[in-house]
Every structure is written in C-alpha cells, then in structure tokens.
C-alpha cells in the first residue's frame, strides 16, 4: 500500500519530529555541512566528501555541482567526481536530466584536462 501525503500533512509531521532530517532535505543538509567544512574548518577534502554525498542524492542541483567541480581541482580528485557523474547519468530517470548531466560530465573531463576521454562515448 502506498501512502500519499499532502503538503499540510507533511508539514505537520515535520513539526512533530524536530531534529529529524527528511530525505528531501538531506541533500541540502549535506551541502550545508560541506560549506562548513570548507569555509569554517578549512578542510576541502571533507567538504568535497560531503558535496559528493549531496550530489548522490540530488545530482541535478546546480549549486551542488558547482561546489563539487570547484573543489575537485583543489583536492585533485577528478576520478571520484567523474565516477559520481557516471552513476548519476546511469540512474537519471528523465532524459533531460541525463542530457544535462552528460554535458557537465564533458565539462569536468575538460577541466580535468582529459580531452581524449571527453571525445569517447560514456
């Protein structure tokens, strides 16, 4: 049995469950933690790890992709970013999302100076 809730019911449940992170908020929470690691704790690797987790949940969010692409160069971890993009492309449920992710994948390959790989099919 599938339980469907309207917005009012969802809001009511959130009020009754303070401190609980709901799945639709998890990507933003992980991004916020990543920003703290990057800006306050000056730990780009840990920030990158949190941004990767956020990307796995919400690969179409532009701000998360921007964070990842910016930090990938700092931590020199292009391979994990490219792998995350590959997974996101494979699991995309909408053709427009898959196309957009492929375009970003190509941009990341170019940023990583992997021109030869950018010309090959995924």
Secondary structure, DSSP 8 states (H G I E B T S, - for coil): ------HHHHHHHHHHSTT---HHHHHHHHHHHHHIIIIIS--HHHHHHHHHHHHHH-TT-HHHHHHHHHHHHHHT-HHHHHHHHHHHHHH-SSHHHHHHHHHHHHHHHHHTT-HHHHTS--
